[in-house]
Structure formats: structure tokens, C-alpha cells
Amino acid sequence: MFTLQQIYKSYSDKTILENISFSLHSGEVIALVGENGAGKTTLLQIMLGHAQPDSGVVTVNGEVVGYIPQESKFSGAIQDCFDLAKGWCVDYALSAVGLSAKSKNTPVNKLSGGQRTRLALARVLAHDPVPTILLLDEPTNNLDNEGLAWLEDFICTFQGGIVLASHDRSFINRVATKVVELKNGSLKQYGGNYDFYVQQRQIEYQAALDKYEQTQADKKRLKKVIASHSEKGQHIHKHIKRSDNDKFQRDFFRNRVARKTGQRTKALTSQLERIEHVEKPEFAKMYKITLDTKSATNKRLASLCGVSKSYDSHSVMQNVSLEIRGDDRIHLTGLNGSGKTTLLKIAAKLVRSDAGEVIWADKLRIGYFAQDASGVDLALSGYDNLQKTGSLPGDIYRQARSMGLGTDDLKKMPNELSRGQQAKLAFAKLLLSHNDLLILDEPTNHLDIPTKERIEEALRDYTGALLVVSHDLYFVDAIGVNRTITTQRESNPSQQIVANKKAPQK
């Protein structure tokens, strides 16, 4: 068992972790969720022993901890990634992650994103002794459906304990035994998967909202009673008279009324001050994202007929046809290397096809979101990037806030932002452009769950067409996809698009 007890951590007088306590047992898969910058990576580094808490106790209890970062930077061949690991340990690890068929002389840059993720895991498993605790930081990024299925099976059969920092809600649903949320430096634990966590979080939010509204109603009622009582006392004090014009008796009664009124007002004011101060629940403060476009029609926006594309001597796609209409919400799926990104770039007018014909509607406005947030100009500040859309300053700041980017973030250059913040900036830029067709390539990579939820809400209300590549099935389901197209690798180039079906009606 691995335990954390009352962990505190601050950087530059800013508290990142406050009174964090939890334990991890063999067989448990804990999903660690929270906004970008909430401190998840710091917590993992403390668990790994690479960072020290300001106070608190980390108890390893004989566990061996292995860590797989978001991005593992390898160079050379596969065998060069294992340092001084024993040969049999390397063979065991490569077999455990399904890479035993690959030659150890294979250059790492020839591996797919999913294979590099497996290699990073193999590097950890090659340690002697083998880790009994695994810390996985966003392991599902860049994995195709095949890679996700493999990783799910690996996690579910791993005998030790796992902490999984992830924004992939569908994946969390399938593998997690517990969800812990890191927010404002504090940790909350929820037994069960992501859906259970969402359900409990909504119950907590509604309870907090009810409490807030009740306290506001109680305060309003007491203030009204105090004002009414004070006004009544002032009226009596002012208009009290004696029929015999006895000024002494009149003043006596006035003073008695004033004294009683003051005592009552003081008691009511004290009662008002004793009412607990309750903050308005945070969800109510979130900014709504809007996507402006014309109403959806069945008008043909783009048509790809018999399109082929090669890079050097490598054929990426052959004889691909696709039609996009104004009311389409298309999910393009397939294994890594099957040409999905190339197809998106051709549809977005960013890449020319080698053969075939591509026809676009007149005055078609296309918004494109790349996996690497390449729509951001690295030579301009965040604000200047958004200003290039021609938007007014008020709209720029509003959309930036909707993505969780503050004024200080907009003053920075893109390379000063985290990958998640860069993705938010690229999406904010897309939101400020009025497009008839949005083409999105893995738009939720590196985004935290609250931002994903806001984007999903915006895309549900968006009336233009969507063409989306995403392995985030939770996201795909939330935005209301009505067509699914599956691409196939070059092994069957004569018909690369092998499935084109309507999504089931809900």
C-alpha cells in the first residue's frame, strides 16, 4: 500500500497542494482529474520522489514506483532506450507491451505514437525489480482505437496499483475503480468510474446551490424585517402624542419605544450576522462559449472525388471520395497512419491532392484545428493572435475567459504557455472566426475536462457542419455526430474509406 498523509506544497507563495491524503492499494486504478495547472503533475512527482512536499508524509511501504510522463523523448533505436537494463528484463518488457515482434534496431522515429507510448511503458517495466505502482500521466494522448484497447487491457490485468492522470472520460469510465478530483489545492475522492463521479458532483453542486439560495433568502428576509421594524419604530417615535400635552410623559414613551426598537433591531442584526457565509457554487460562474454561423442547411459544402495523396514514395491515400453537407456532423475514425489528418487538411484547403477533384462551395468559410495547435502564430502574443480574427477587444477577452485564459495569459507568447493553454488559445482563435465548416483534428488533446465540457456545449449549439477526428468517444457522443466514416490503411488502397454510416438516433 502506498499512502500520502497531509501533503502540502507551495511554489512562490502559491499553495498548489493543501492537506492531501489518500492511499493506493494493489488492484486499484485511481483516475486523477482536474483542470490544467491544478497540480496533478506536481502530485505525481511527489509520489515518484522527484519532488519533496513542504510538509506531510509519503509512505512507500516497499512498493516500487514507475512513471510514464506525458511525452517521452527517445532517440536512436529501441534498444538505446533501456539504458543499463538487463537483456532478459528488456525482452520481458517488450513482450509485455506487445513490441516483441519489432527489431531492437528499429529507429524510434519510425514508431507510431501508440508504439512510442508502449515503448515508454516497456522502459519502466524493464526495471529490476518490476514496478508495483504505475503513475501514468495522460497515457491516452495520440493513441488510436487499437492502442486504447491494448492499454485498457494492460491496465485491467496489471496486478499492482495505478494512478492515471487523464482527461479521457470514456477511458476513465472503462478502467477506473476510483476518481479523485484535485481542485483549488484540495483532493476529493469518489468511489466508482467517471459517470459516477459526474453524478455525485452534480448532486454536490445542487446541494451547494440550494444552500446558497437558502442563505440568500434568509438574509433578504431578515434585512426586510429589520428595515420594517426600524421604520415602524421611527414612525411611532415621530408621531407619538399625549392628549394632555404632557411633554414629560411623551418623551418618556418615545424613549421607551426607541429602547425597545433598538434592542429588537440589535437582536435581528446579530441573527443576520450569525448566518453562515456561503459562496455561490463555482459552476455558476463559468463563461459560456458561443459559435456564430448561419443556420444549418443541406447545401453541399465540399466534395472530394477520387482523391489520392503520397509523400515521397509513400502513398497515404488512394481513390478517396467524401461529400460534406451543411447539416453534417461527421466523425472520421481509423487506425493511426490511415490518412485521417491528410484527408482533413485536403478538405481544409491546407494540402493539395495529387489526383482527383476537390470542389468547395462559393464563399465557404472553414475553421481548422490542428492536433499541435499550429494555427497559433508563435511570433505574436496570445492577445495579438486573437486580434488577427478582427474581433473587438470585449469579444476577445470574453472568449478567452470561456476557455480559461486570463488577461495575464493573453500577454504571454505562445511558447510561454503550457501545451494545454496553447490548445485553448488555438480554439479561442477558432471560436472568434465565423465559419460554415469546422474541421477538428483531435481537438480535446491536452484540454482539461471543464474546458472540454464547455466546448461540447458550444458545438451542440453550433449550426454549421463538423468534420472531426477524435479518439475521445465521450466528446464524439456529446457533440451529436450523425455520420461515422472509417478509414483503412494503405494495405487496401482501392477503397480506403470502408464504412460510411449514420450514427444511431438517440
C-alpha angles and dihedrals in degrees: 000000000000117000139187118197125193096331118188125184132172135177121199092347091308114122110227100170125025125187095334115181131166141126135225123211131191111277094025122121110197116193110210110206134177144117122297107277094023091122103260095134090046089054091050091049090053091049089050092049094241091113129038123222119234087234139348136072131276111197115193097181093202095308120144111223124210125188131203111191126211091259124021113201108213129170135185122018130335092262091056091064096068101066109196098345116142117258095243090049090054092048091049092048095048090048091049092056097041098253099111091107091061118090112246086230091063110122111244091227088065092061123095121243090260092050091050089053089052090048091053089052092046090053089058094044091052090070118110111250096036114239117262093191123050124196110198118191110199094324095169096064111117094007119133122215091274091052092046091052091051093048091048091053092047093051094046093052097041109115097210133063125285133200109197118193102196145145092200101110097184091051092048089051091057101044112022123102092182137015122213119190121208110203132156089351094304131106127222123189127213124184112226137028133312096281090054090048091052091048093050092044090054091050090051092047093050091048091049091047091049090050092048093049092046093052090047090051091048092050092048092049094049093046089052092050091048092049092046093047092047092048091049092050092049091050093051092045092051099045102035111125140175120225090218092048090238100167093190093057091042092054090045092056092043091054092047091051091047091049094049092044091050092049092049093046091049091051092049091046090051089050089051092051091051092060107108116253108240122189118224109258111267096235089069090061097058117119117236119235118223129197114197122205141129120285115281117264134173090248115138108250102176138001127195113193123188093335120182131182135182134180111211103315095336116100111214099181140356132196096353120169127188136162124201122197131189096259096044123122102185126186112201111201137171144115122305109275095030094113102259097136092044090052091051092050092050090050089048093052091244097113129035119226120235093223139005130047132282119194124188129191117255115273091004111172112210127190116198127194116193126205091240095046087244090160087081118094105228091201093062132067120249091259094048090051090056093042089060087073089069092242125150118256092249091055091046094055093042094053091043090053090048087060093047095256116136132202092268091053091054091054091059128088113248093250089059090060127081119253089257092052091048089054090049090051092050091049092047088054090052092049092055092057117081105231135176093201128033117200111192125187110196091324096178098056110121093007121123120237098255090054091047090053092052092048090049090053091051093048092048088058094041111108099197129088124282131206109183137179110194139146089198099101092180088060093045091052093046096055095054104247112198101182130042122197122187123203125207130212123257092270086090103031097159092077110016096169102065102169131038111168140154115251113246114266115248 
